[in-house]
Amino acid sequence: MRLLRLSIRFVLPLVILLAVVAYGVIPLVDSLELKWFVRDLDMRSKIMVNTMEGPLADLLVSNSKDKILAYFTRIRQDERLYAVGFCDLDHQLLYETQAYPQDVTCKDTLDLAPNSSAVRSFSSGPLHIASASIESNGRRLGRLLLIHDMSFIQQRSSDTKWYVFYLFAGLTAVISLVTVLVAHFIWKGWMAGVRALLKGERLLTPLTHDEHAPELRPLAKDLRSLVQALESDRRMRDESQISWTPASLKTILHEQLAGDQVLIVSNRQPYAHYWKDGNVVVQVPASGLVSALEPVMRACSGIWVAHGNGPADREVVDKRDHVAVPPSHPSYEIRRVWLTGEEEAGYYYGFANEGLWPLCHIAHVRPTFRSSDWKHYVAINERFSQAVYEEATTDNPVVLVQDYHFALLPKLIRDKLPTATIIMFWHIPWPNAESFGICPWREEILEGLLGSSILGFHTRVHCNNFIDSVDRLLEARIDRNSSTVSYGGKMTAVNPYPISIEWPLQWLHGQRSIPECRTKLREAYGMTPDRLVGLGVERLDYTKGILERFMAVERLLELQPEWIGKFTFVQIAAPSRSMIEQYHHFTAQVSTLAEQINKRFGRDGYEPICLRIQHHEPAQVHECYRGADLCVVSSLHDGMNLVAKEFVGARDDEQGVLILSQFTGAARELTEAVVINPYDIDQFAAALHLGLTMPKVEQRARMQSMRGLIQEFNVYRWAGRMLIDAARMRQKERVMKHVRRRPSLLN
């Protein structure tokens, strides 16, 4: 009875207190949620108006009702709008989509200021209405009305109220249960502890040095942990609401991975040192990987483990093979791993690029597997794992492993650091299970990758191919609904993370205007100012479809001879992997085909194909992007292909045509590109003709849509999504570890 009386004296006031707090919190949460949704719809409406204004004005001037209605319907579907309408200057509704509510008239919205919005109730429910004035050459054409259905907010508001209610009810139950248990086992000093708790002394201050009521310390610790978990969950916002920049990436690191060590492992290093005129100079490789992960390193002052391949790299490292970077303002360090020429030939050129590269790319080049190359590959992976172990300052760092050079590394790191969070990103495609099965060391590679906590690919198709390979070759437990694989007592999440480019592009700073870039490109290749130019940019690699591209140009000139002398295709091809015989043979094929086409269709002062096999600096490449009329990406198989996104990012004039292979990961995102099958040469040639004759209005509409997507889904979002998933995984593991220890507190 004494125990019951003591429990009631504490629990009842606590229940009442929590009920009062919940009563005040629920309306506040409801109000904040409504304001947040309205602000979000206001922002979305402004972005949509800016996107629609130019194309809509052109369509209104042309007075084509069918095209206007088709445009409205597509916008409504793409942007998840409820309805779209257009009012003329006489306040009559000229055009509207099918679901446009009849009780929303142009006159009802006259009180809306230009380019403003409001929330109003109608018979169909609450609606968010945005009004925008549409003009053409200074002449006002009418008003555009964008309508969002807000009924979903009421449902979410109701759900939120119940969630908050259940939350406080759960808190009350948990706290009451813990209190009763504590009172049951430790009842001495109970009243003194309750008085201190009700004053807030135990919950709001650290208890490590508190000498009063020690029996309440476990309770206060549990409550603080619960509050911290709720706060952490609140801060893990929906990624779609974040403006993804280097600054936001840093914020995520500080909020979600505060105090956690971050290590990056890649074959390519972010800074390399070279000799120039007897002095050591620094070179930054043009790499989307470096652009994505550098903000991570700068934010957390971590360690980047990479192959030291620069001729002067050894001259600048300390005795631990470290060098601080960036040189101007050092914020993190590179740990360089050294390879001999024989090791690089076996590990990098041999197994990685003569074995895994053709195996993963469906480009009809037979992979070559040698036991000697495999031995070097294993040895170098082990060397990098030892470097990671030496650099780890805790037993559970976050390790980001990059690409097919390190298929064995996740498991090797897991063996040395069992509690580490390992994120492995595979930058190239993953083949189907049958194709992958020809690899002699297929089980070892799968086991190595399944040492990861998170395994990332560009597309869901590649994730499914990997899971199919595991299903066929290993005894593992697979959950396809959650896309997880359990092997050897460890769970691996297999997720798609489509990589992208930085936004805005750093190479556009100080860049010439579009007209100047057009003029300079034509002058550089001896063309007349009115020449139409197609562009291809890539490494000289057999997976890029360069031969098919040249054959399509040849077929275009056969079928449409009027383009002879008016169209030139410029191919920028950087030399690649010159030590591999297949690449030598491919280079010869490309050069021979270009010569044949130029001999057949060329004449004095005109070459249909300008082939330049040499390295171009990123600024030069982006100048070519801005000066070309169309860009061709015809990969036979590609993980993502960032050239396509770089071309779109470079075209701030919203002109130009992207012709994109259906076998690239980018084709799943950039659906407004002209998508082709590079093996279908006639279709390819027709796409070139379509691109050269496409109206500027259509070019603008396509380019605006693709630029909007790249701006939202940029490279910082790619890195941030993986880090957020890692943070959630680490938080879950901490909670489960705490739960597993809980029984010991009750014994």
N, C-alpha and C positions, 0 to 999 in steps of 0.2 A: 504493500500500500504506500509506503514511503517513497519507493521508487516511482510509482504511478503519480503520486502527488508532485514529486519533483519534476517529472517529465512534463506534466500538464502545465505547471507553473511557467516553464520555459517555452514549450512548443506552442501553446495557445497564443501568447503575445506575438511570437514569431510568425505564425500563420496570419494573424490579423495584420501585422506590419507588411508582409509580402502582398497580401490582398490589396491593401491601400496603395502600395507602390504600383502594382499591376493595373489598378483602376486608373491611375494617372498616366501610366506609360502607354497604354493601348491607344488612346486618342492622339497622343503625340506621335507615335509611330505611324498611325493612319494618315495624319496630316502631312508628315514629312514624305511619306511614300507618294501621296497624291502630287505634292509639289515636284518631286523628283521625276515622276512620269510626265507631267506637263512640260517641265523644262527639257526633258529628253525629246518629246514630240516637237517642241519649238525648234530645237537644234536640227532635228531631222528634216523638218519642213524647210528651213532656210537652206540647208545643203541641197535638197531636192529642187528648190526654186532656182538656185544658182546653176544646177546641172541642166534643168529643162529650158531655161530662158532662151538661150541661143537657138537650139533646134526648133522649139515651139514657135518662135517668132518667124523663122524661115517657113515653117509649114503653114502658119496663118496667112502669110503674104501670098503663098501659092494657092490658098483657098481650096485645099484638097481635103474634103471632109473624111474620106475613107482613111487617108494616111494619118490625119489628126486623131481619129478615134482609135486606130491601130496603135499609135504612139501612146495615147492615154492608157489603153488596155495593158500594153507591155510595162509601162511605168508602174501601174497599179499592182501588177503581179510581182515585178521585181522588187518593189519597195514596200510591199505588204501594206498598201493603202486600202482604205475602205471604198473611197470613190474619188474621182477627179472631174472637175467641171470647168467651163470657161464662159464668162459673161462678157457680152459686147458692151459698147459705150452707152447703149440704151437700156442697160441692166436686164437684158434678156439672156436666158441660158441657151447658148448656141450649141455647145458640145458637152456631153456628159457620158460617163461610163455606165454600164448596165445597172450597177447597184446604187446609183446616185439616189439619195433620199428625196422624195417629192416635196417634203415640207421645208427643205432648205432652198430658198429662192435667192436670186441675186439681190433683190431689194432688202431681204432680211439681213444681208451681210454688208450693206452700204456703210454702216457705222464703223466697220473695221478700218483702221488706218492702213494706208498702203504698206505692204510687206509686214503685216502684223498677224496675230492669231488670237483665238479666244476659245473657251470651252462653253458650250451651250447645250441645253437639254431640248430634245425633240421627241416626237412620238416613238421614234425608233431607238431612243435612248440618248445618253450623253455623247456628244461629238466634239472633237477638236477640229476647228476650222481655221485654216491658214489662207490669207488673201494676199496676192502678189500682183502688182501691175506689170503688164507685158508691153514692151515697146519695141519698135523697129525704126532705126534711123531717126530717133528723136520723136517719132509719132506714136502716140498711145493707141494700142489695139484693143485693150480690154483688161479683164482681171482673171487670173488663174485661181481656182479654189481647190485646195488639197484637204481632204476630209479623212480623219482617223477615227475609228470606232473606239470609244473609251469604256465600253461595257466590261472589257476584261479587267479594268482597274478595280471595279466594284468586287469582282470575284476574288482578285488578289488581295484586296483590302480585307474581305471577309476571312480569307485564308490566313492573312497575317494576324488578325485579331485572335483567331483560334490558336495560331502558333505561339503567340505571346502568352495566351492563357495557359496552354499546356506547358510552356516553358516554366512559368512561375509555379504552376501546380507541381511540376516535376521537381523544381528546386525545393519547394516546401516539403515534398515527400522525402527527398534525399536528405535534406538537412535534419528533418525530424527523425528519420531512421538513424542517422549517424549520432544524433544527440542522445537518443534512447540507448544506443549501444554503449556510448561513452559513459552515460549515467549508470548503465548496468554494471560495467566493469570498474569504473572509477567514480565513486560518489563523494569522496571526501573533497572538500573545498568547492562543492558544486555552486553554491549561491554566490560566492565571491567571483567565480568564473563567469556566471551568467551576467552579473552586474557589469563586469569589464567588457563582456561581449556586446551587451546592449548599448554600451557607450561607444562601441566601434573600435576600441583599443586593440582587439585581437584580430580584426579583419583588415584593418587599414595600415597596420604597422608590422614590420618584420618581427618574427618571434624567435629569431635565433639567439637573442640575448635577453629574452623576457624571462624573468625569474618567477612571475606570478602565474598561478593556475597552469602548470605544465600539462595537466591532463587534457587541456583544450587545444594544445598545439597541433595534434593530428587533424582535428576538426578544422581549424583555421587554415592549415596547409591545404586540405582538400578543397575548401571554399575558394582560396586564392587560385588554385590550379583550375578550378571550374570557371572562374571569372576570366582567367587568362585564355582558356580554350575558347570561350564564347567570343572574346575580343578578337582572337586570331581568326576565328571563322568569319566574323563580321568583316574583317579587313580583306579576306580573300574574295574580293569583289569579282563579279562577272567580267571576264577579260574584254568583252565587247564594249564595256563602258570606259575603258582606259584609253587615253590618247598615247599611243605607243611611240616613245622617243627614248634616247639614251637616258634622259632624266627619269622617266617613269620606270625604266629597267633598274636603275639604281635604287629607286624607292622600293620596288618589289624586293630587291636583295636586302635592304635594310629592315623592311617590315617582316618579310616572311622567312628570311634566312639570317637573321641577326646573330652575329657571332659565329656562324658556321664557316669553316674553311672551304673554299672553292678551288678546285684544281681542274685545269683543262689539259687534255692530251690530244695532240694532232701531229701528223707527219710534217705539215707545213708550219713554219713559225711566223709570228706576226711581224717581226723585224729581223732582217738579215744584214750582215755587215760585209762590205766589199772593199777592195782596194781601188783607189782612183788617184792617179798621179802621186803615188807614194803615200797617200793618206787613207785612213779608214772612213768610209761613208756608210750611211744607213739607208737601206731600201725597204719600202713597205710594199709587199706583194698585193696586187689587185685581187682581192678575194672577198666574196660575200661572207665566207666563214669568219674571216678576221673582222669585218665590219659588224657582224652580229655579236661576237663574243668579246671584243675589246671593251665595250661598256661594262660587261660583267666583271672583267679583271680590274678595270679602273675603280669600280665601285667597292670591291671587296678586298683589294690588295692581295689577290691570290697568286698562284704560281701557274705558269703556262709551260708544260713539258712538251718539247718539240725536238725534231731532228735539226742539229746545227749544220746546215749545208752551205752556209756562206763562206767564201774563201778567207775572210778575215774574222770569222766568228770566234775562233780560239784566242784571238788577240785581246778581246774585250771582256772575257768572262773572268770571274774570280776563281779562287781555288776550289770552290764547290760547283763550278761550271754555271754560275748564275750571272745574269746581266740585267740591270734595272732599265726598264722602259716605261713610257716613251722617253727618248733621250732628253727632250726639253724639260719635261715635268714628270719624273719617274713616279709611277703609282703602283706598279707590280713588277714581278720578275719573270724572266724566261729561264727555265732550267734546260740546258741543251744536252742532248744525248748524242754521242758521237758514233758514227758508223764508218767502217772501212769501205773501200771501193768494192771489195768482193761481197761484203754484207749487203750493201745497197743494191748491187746487181741481182742478188738472190732474193732478198726480201721485197724490195720496191719494184724493180723492173721485172723480176722473175715471177714470183708467186702472185704478188698483188696485181701486176698489170699485164702479165701474159697468161695468168690463171684466172683470178677472180674477176678481173674487168671484163674479158670476153664472155665468161660464164654468166655474168649477171646481165649483160646487154645482149638482146636478141638482134645481132647484127651479122649473123652468119659467118663469124670468124671463130675458128676452132680454138678453144683454150688449150694451153700447154701446161702440163703439171710435171714437175721434176722433184724427185726426193731431195736433191740438194737445195733447191729453192725453198722447199717446205721446212727444212732444218734451219735455214737462215731466218725464215719468217717466225718460227717458234722462238728462236733465240732472241730476236729483236723485240718481240712482244714481251718476253720475260725480262729483258733489259729495261723496257719502259715501265713494266710493273714494279720493278725494284726502285726505279727513280720515283714513281708515285709514292711508294711506301716510305722512302727516305724523306720526301717532302711533306708528308702528312704530319701535322702537329697534333691531331686528335685521332681517336679510333673510329670516328664516323664523319669523315669529310664528305663533301659533295664533289663527285668526280665526273666531268663531262668528257667522254671519249668520242673522237670524231673519225668516222669513215672506215672503209674496208681494209685499210692497212693494219687495223688492230682488232680483228675478229676474235682473237683469243684473249685479249686484254681484260675484259670485264671479269671473267672467271679467275684470272691470275690475281687481279686486285682483290676480288672477293676472298680468295684464300688467305691473303695477307691482312686484309681489313674487313672482317666479316660483317661489321655493322655500318659500313660505308653506304652512301646512296650513290649508285652508279647509273649515269644516264649515257646510253650509247646511241649515237645517231648515225644511220647508214645513209650516205648521201647519194648512192647510186641505186638502180632498181634491184629488187630481189626477184629471182626467176621463179617459175613454177616448180613444184616439187620434183617432177620428172627431170627437168633440166638440171636442177641443183644436185640431183642424185648421182651425176657422173663424176662429181668431185671425189677423189680418193680419200680425203680427210673430212668428209661431210659431217660425221658425228662430232668430231673435235671442234669444228667451227660452230655448230649449233650449241654445243655445251658451253663454248666460250662466250657466245652472245647471251646465253641464258643466265650468265652471271650478273647481268644487268638488273637494276631495279626497274628502269624504264628503257625500252628499246624503241627508237623512233625511226619511221620511214617517211617519205614524202607523201605517199598516197595510201588509202585504205586497201587498194589492190595489192600493193607490196606487203602490207601487214598480213593480209590473208594468205599470200603466197608463203610467207615465212611460217605462219602457223600451220599451213598444210605440210610444209617440209618437216616441221617438228612432229606432227601427227604421224607421218609416214616413217620417220627414221628413228625416233626416240620413244621410250616409254615415259610419257609425261601426261599430266592431267591438264586438259585444255578447257577453258570456259570461253566459248566464242561470243557469248552475249557481252561479257565484260572485257573481252579481248585480252585475257591473261593466260599465262602458262606457268604451271607449277612443276618444277623439276628439281630434284635433289633437295627437297625441303625448302626451296626458295621460290617466291612468286615474282614473275616478271610481267609488267604491263607492256603490251605491244600497241603503240598508238601512232596515228599519222600526225606529223607536224610539217606542213608544207612550208619550205623555206622561201624567202623572198629577198628583196633588196632593201637598202636603207631608204628612208624618205625624210626630207628631200635628198636627192643625189648630191653627194659632196662635190662631184666632178662638174656640176653645173655652175659652181661659184666662179665668177669671172669668165664664164664661157661667152663666146660671141653670140650675136642674135641669130635667129634662124636664117634670114636672108644672107647674112655674112657667111654662115656655115655652108649654105648651099653653094655660094660662089666659090669659096675656098676649096670645097670638095671637087668641084668640076675643074677648077684650075690645076689642082694637084694631079689629076689624071688626064689633062689635056683634052677636056670635053668642052663643047659649046655650052653657053649659059642655059639654053632651053632643053638640054639633054635630060631625060628621065633616068633616074638611077635607082637600081635595086642594090641591097646590101646584105652580105653574109659575114658574120663575125664568130669565130670559134677557134679552138685548137685544131690542128691538122690531125683529126682522129676519124677512124673508119665508122664510128657510131653516129657521126654528125650528118650523114646524108649529103655530103658535098658533091659526089659524083651524080647522084640523082638530081640535085639542084642544077648542075650544068646541063644535064640532058633535058631538063624542063625548059631551060633558056633556049636550047637548040630547037626543041619542038615548038616553042612559041614563035621563033623566027621562021620556021617552016610553015606553020599554019597562018600566021599573021605577018607576012613579009613587010607590011607597012611600018613595023617597029624597027626594021633594019636601019641603022643610022640615027635612030631616035631614042633607043633604050640601051643602056649598058649596065651590066651586073658587076659590082665590085666585091671581090671576095678577099677579106682579111683573114689570113690563116696563120696562126702562131705555130712555129715548129714545136713538136711535142714528142717526148720519149724516143729521141733519135737513136738510142742504143738498141731498140727492138727492131728486128728485121721486118716485121709486118708493117711498121710505120714507114720504113724506107720504101717498101714496095707501094704502099698507098700514096705516098707523096709523088712518086713517079707516075702513078695512074692519074692523079689529079692534074698534074702539069701537062701530061700528054693529051688528055681530053680537052683542056682549055685551049691548047695550041691547035687542035683539030677544028674546034668550033670557030676560033678566030680566023683560021685559014679559010674556012668555008664561007663565013658571012662577013669577014672584015674587009676593010678597004683603007685607002690612005686617010689617016686621021680618025679612024674608027675601029675600035675593038669591042666586040659584044661582051667579052669577059675580061676584066682586069684582075688578075690573080697576083696577090702580094703575100708571099710566104716570108713573113718577118714579124718580129715583136712590135706591137704598138702600145704606147702608154695609154692608160685609161682616159686621160683627157682627150687624146687624139681619137680614140674609139667613139667617145660620146660626141665629139664634133662631127664624126661621120654619121652617127645616128640622127643628128639634127639636120644634116644636109641631104639625107636620102629621101626618096619618095616612098619606098617600101623596104621592109626588112624581112628576110626569109630565114626561118628556123625550121629545118627539115630533118631533124634527128630521126634515125631509124629506131632508137630506143633511148630514153633519157629519164633520169630520176625526176628532175624538175625543169631545168634549163633557165638560167637567169638572164641570158642574152635577150630573150623575149621580153622580160620584165624591164631590163635596162633600156631597151628601145622605147617602150611605152613611157617609162619615167623621164626619159630625155626630151620627149615631145611636149613641152609646155605650150606649144602653139596648137595642140590638139588636132594635128594633121598627121598624115602618114598612114600606111597600111601595114599591118602585121600578118604575114602568112606563116602559119604555125602547124607543125606536124601533129597529127592525132596521137602519136606515140610518145609525146612528152607529158610530164606531169603538169606543166603549165597549161596545157590544152583543157584540163579539167577546171581551171579557174578563169582563164582568159577566153571565155566563150564568144566574145565579140570579135575575136580575130578570125581571119579566113582560114579555117581548119582544113587540112588536106592529108591525103595518104601519099607519102613521098614515093611509094613504089608505083603509084598510078601516074605515069608521066603525062598522059593527056590531061588528066584532072589538074595536075600540078601546073601545066602550061596555061590552062584555062584560068586558074587562080591568079597567075601573074598578069594575064590580060585584064581580069576583073580588078585587081589592085591598081593597075596603071590607069584605068578609066573610071575609078570610083569617084562619085561626086564629093565635093568638100563637105557638104552637109552630112552625108553618111559617114565620112571619115571622122568628123568631129563627134558625132553621136557615139560611134564605136570607141574612139579614143577616150572620151570623157568617162565612159563606163569603166574601161579598163584601168584608167588612172585612179579613179575613185577606189577601186578594189585594192590596188597596190598600195595606195596611201593608208588604207585601213589595215590590210594584212601585210605589214612590212616585216623586215628582218628582226626588228626588236620584239615584235609580237611573237615571232617564231621562238626566240630565245626565252622570252618571258613566260610563254605557255609551259615550256618544259620545266622552268624553275618553279612556277606555281605548283605544277603537278608534283615535283620533288618535295616542295615544302609541305604539301598536304600529306604526302606519303610519310614524311618524317614525323609530322604531328600525329598521324594515326599510330605509327609505331611507338611513339612516346606514351600515348594513351594506353595502348595495349600492354606495354611493358609495365605501366603503373597498375593496370587492372590485374595482371598476373601476380604482382606483389601484394595485392590487397588482402588475400586470405591470411597472410602472416600478421597483419595488423589486428586481426580479430581473434587470433589464437591465444 
